[in-house]
């Protein structure tokens, strides 16, 4: 069990890569590893951790603990955590490799929702699993499989979010259409994005609803509720002939998604999956604030931008050429936070950029580092303030408040 360190710091870590290194380390068959120097390790790290605040300000985290998903809670913003509870009572395989980590979301009435990918015996396949607690995390109901399809194929890289009405949305990368196209001897680029919806606090799910064909095979999906009660999805997409840019759509509770729209235009041509998904957060005025990784004009770049009035605006690179695995949160129409990590050749370092004018101008913070392995940083919000969760092999679970009180 990892320890917990307090801190009023931000976190940064990143990685400088050449295009040749990217091509060599990106996935060519779906789900095996990421890119960059840290992807050269013999096996994937299993530090992947999800987190969310509940309505009372308690911070919940979920992570792999052997053949279990463990959940812990903090009542002091991450300075200390209570004992771990196993979400699944029966042991099973659990994915926890950064892009495919356990996730947590919370409901309006204090429910705790946890999802994870259960790897199956066949390589790069899995089921999306879900468990809920209705007693404040004291116990969890028996896990269920979210999707109706039970083929031993890739149902992986789950994402979860709760809309303003308390409905639970779960989305994932799915390869059933790849199989069907193969049976017809037709080509099929990438995979597909599907989702399911629960209107009874996670007791049951309705689905499987397709969002789009030809998604990237192994990049995380970003979900963010909109102020008008919808759910936004942002994912890496394979645009003809083979451009790995991003697309977005609004998901309906009736299984109908709006037609997808292309959201980024870097035109990165690569016949592989970079294992590097986007982040998105919708502000109260409806602006979609986004972060994403692409190779732009031959240069690996993490960009921040905003989607408004049906088009991408104000795209710019982060203030760190080594940045990777960024996350973003919009606290309101003006205050936006971005966090990422980067590798400087000796340490993995943590940083953030803060904006107080809706993303027009930014200030950068560089606050911490580690010499051992680390998870991706995750941005959270509670009571108008942003927090970064960062788990490292050496330091454990760390939470860093941003913005107020000089942080």
N, C-alpha and C positions, 0 to 999 in steps of 0.2 A: 504494500500500500504506500503510495507516495505521500510525502509530507506536504505541508502548506506554508508558503511564505507570504507575509503581507507586503504591501508596497504601494507607494503613491508614485508610481512610475508608469511610463508607456513602454511598449515593447516593439522591437524592430528586428526583422531578419530578412535577408535577401540573398541573391545569388547572381553573379555576373556570368553570363553564358554566351558563347558564340552560336551562330546559326547552325554550324556543323555539329556542335555538341547537342543542341536541341534536337536535331534530326536523328542523332544517334540514340538519344535517350527517350524520346517520345515513344508512346506505345504504338505498335503496328498491328496489334491484334486485340486491343480492347482494354484490358484491365490490370496489367501487371505492375507497372511502376511509373514513377513520375519522371521529371526531367531535372537536369542540373546536377551539381556536384554531390548533393546528398542522395540522389537517386542511384549512385553507384554502389551503395552499401549492399551487402550480400542479401539482406532481406528487408522488407518494409518495416518501418517503425510501427508500433501499435500504441502510440500515445494519443491517438485521436479521441477527443473529448467534446461533448456537446454541453451547452449551458443555456439557461434562461432564468429570468426573475419571475416569481409569481406575483400575484396582486398585492401581497403584503410585504414585498421587498425581500423575500427569502430567495437566495440564489441556489438553483439546482444544477448539478452537473451529472453527466452520465458517461461512462467509459467502460472499456473491457476489463474484466477481472477473471482471467482464465476462460472457462466455458460459460461465463455469465456476463450480463450487463449489470454494472453496479451503479447505484444512485446515491449521492450525498448532498447535503444541504448546508448552507451557511446563512446565519442570521446577522452577520456583521460584515457583509460585502466582501467576503472572501478572506478575511483575516484568519478565520478558523472554520473547519468543516466538521459536521457531526459524523456519526458512524455510517458505514456503507450498508445499503440494503440491496439484495439481489432482486432485480426486476423479473427475471425468469427463474422459476423454481427448478425447472428441469434443464440440465446442462445442454448446450448446443453451441455450434460454431458461431463466432461473432467477428465481424470485420471492424477494424479500428485503425485503418491506415490513412489517416489524414483526410483525403477526399471522401472516403467511405467510412465515416465514423458514426458512433451512436449519436442521436440527436435528442434534444429536449424541447418541448413547448409547454406552455401552461394555459389553462382555461379560465374563463371569467368567474367560475364558481370554485376556484382553488384546485381544479384537476391538474394532475401531472401526466403529460403524455410523453412517451419515449418510443423512438423508432430505431431500428438498426437493420443492417443487411446480414442475413444468415448465409454464409458460403455453403454451397452444395458440393457433393463429391466430385462432380465434373468441373474441371478448371474454368474459372471466370464466369461461374453461374451463381445464382443466389435467389433467395426469397426476401421480400421486405416484411419485417416483423414489427409489431406494434403492441405496446402494453400501456395500461392507464392505471392511475391511482385516483380514487375519489375520496380518500380520507386523509389528504394532506401528506401523502408519501409514506404513510405508515405501512401500507401494503399495496401490492399491485395485482391486478387481475391476470388470469392466465393469458399469455401472449397469443395473438392471432396473426395470420398472414393477411396482409392488406388486399392483395390482388386475387382475383378469381382464377386467373391462369396459373396452372401448376406445372407447366412444362419445365424440365430441367434446363433452363436457359438463363441468360442474364436478366434478372430483375435486380438492379443494383443502384448505388449512389442515391439513396433516398433523401428527401427533403421534407420537412414538416413545418406547417404554420397554422395559426388559428386566426380566423377572420373576426371582424368586429361584432358579428352575431354569435360567436362562440363555435362556429363550425370548423371542423378539423380537416385540413387539406394535406394529403401526402402525395408526393410525386416521385418518379423514379425513371431511370434509364431501362429500356426494355428491348429485347431482341427477338420477340415473337415474329415480327414482320420480316426480319432477316431470314428466319427459317422458312416462312411462307414464300418469300421471293425466291429462295434457293430451290424450293420444291417446284416452282414454275420455271426454273432456269432463267431467272431474271436478275440483273444486278441490283444491289441495294447498298447505298453508301451509309456507313455509320450504323446507328440504331434508331430508336424512337423514344419519345418522351410521353409518359402516361401519368394519370393521376386518379385518385379516388377521394371521396368526400364522406365525412361522417356528420350527420345532423343530430346525433344523440350522444354527444360528449365522448365519442370514441367507442361506443358499445358495438356498433356495426358500421360498415363502410359500403358505399355504393360506387361502382366502377366496373370494369376498368375503362377509363376514358382516355382516348388518344389526344394529345395536344398537337404533335407534329411528327412526321417521318424525317429521317436523315439528321438526327442529332449526333453530336460527337459521342463516342462510346464510353468515356470514362472521366468526364469532368462533372463536378458537382453542379447541382441546380440551385438557383437562388429563388426563394419564395418571399413575397412581401405583401401584406394586406394593404389595400388602398383605402383612402378615407371615405369612399362611397360604397364600401362593403364588398368589394371584389377582391380577387387574389391575383397578383401579378407573378408570372414565372419568367425568369431569364435564364437562358442556357446557351452553351456553345453549340453551334449548328454547322452542318456541312453544306455550304452553298455551291452550286455548280460553277466550275467543274470540280473543284475541291478546295474551296476557301473555308478555313476554320474561323469564321466570325461568330457573332452572337445574334440571337433572336429573342423576342419577347411576345407574350400573349397574356390575355386576361382569362382566368379560369372561372367558369360558371358552376354553380352548385347542381345544375341539371345535366352536367356532363358535356356541355357545349363550351368550347374555348373560342375566343375570337381568332380570326385568321392571324397567323404569326406575322410579325413585322421584323425586318432586319434592323438590328439595333447598333451594330458596329460595322465599320467599313475599312478595316485594315488590310483585308484581302490576303491573309496569310495562307499560302498554298503549301500544304504538307499532307502526305498520305499516312497520317499517324495521329494518335490522340495525345495531347500534351499533359493530360492529368492535371489540369489547372483551370478550375471553374471560376465563374464570376461571382460578384456580390452585388446586391441591389437593396435599396431602401426607399420607400415611397414617402415623400413629405406630405404634410397636411394639404398643401395646395395642389397635390397630384403630380408634382415633378418626381420623376424616377431618377434617383442618384445611383450611379453605377461605378464599379471598378472591375477591370478585366485585364487579362494578360494576352498579348499577341506578339508576333514578330512584325514590326512595322518598318517598312523601308529597310529591311534587312537587319533590324536591331530589336533584340528582345526587350519588350517594354510593358510595364504595368501602367495602365491609364486610368484616369478618373474623368467622368463626364456626366452629363445629365440629359435625360430624354424628356422632351416637353413639346407639346403641340405636334406630336407625330414625327419628331426628328431629333437626331443627336446634336447636342450643343456643348460647347466649351470643353471639348476633349483636350486633355493635357497629360503628360507623363507625371508620375509621382516624383518627389524630390529625392530619388534614390535610384540610380541606374541598376542596382542589384536587387531591387524589390521583387518579392514574389508572394503569392498566396495572400493577397490583400482582402480586407473586409471593410464594409462601410455601414454607417447608420446615420439617418436623418432624424435629429431630435425634434426639429420643427422646420419651418420654412427657411430659416437662416443658419442654424447651427448644424454642421455636418462634420462627422469624424471618419477618418480612414486609418486603419492600422495594417501593418504588414511586417514581414520578417525578411532579413537579408544576410547573406554570408560574405564576410569581408576577407576570407582567406584564413582566418584564425578563429573567429567567433561568429555564431549566429546572433544577430542583433535585432532589437525591437525598436520600431519607430511608429510615429503617427503624424498625420496632418490634420489640422483643425481649421474649419472655416466658420466665420460668423456672419457671412453675407450670402449664404445660399450656394457656396462653391465658386464664387468669383475670385476670391483671394484666399490664400492658405498660409498657415504657420506650421513649421515642422518641429517635432520633438524627437530627440534620440535619447533613450533612457536606460536601456538594459541590454544584457547579452548573456549567452551561455556558451560553454565550450563543448557541450555534449548535445545529444539529439533533442528535438523539440517538435511540438505539434504546431499547426497553423494557429495564428492568433484569431480570436473570435470577438467581435464587437457586440455588446449588449446595451440595452438602455433601461433605465428605471427612474421614474420621477424627474424626467427632464435632464438626466445626466447620462453620459456614456461611460462604459466600463469595458476594459479589455481583459479577457481570460486568456492566459498563456500557460500551457503545461510544458515543462521541460523535464528531461530525464534526471538532471541533477537537482533542480530546485523544487520540483513538484508543481502543484497547482498554484498559480499566482493571479491575482486580480488587481488591475490598475485603473483607478478612476481618472477620467479626463475632464478637462474644462474648468470647472469651478475650483475654488480654493487653491488656485495657482498651479494646478496639475497640468 
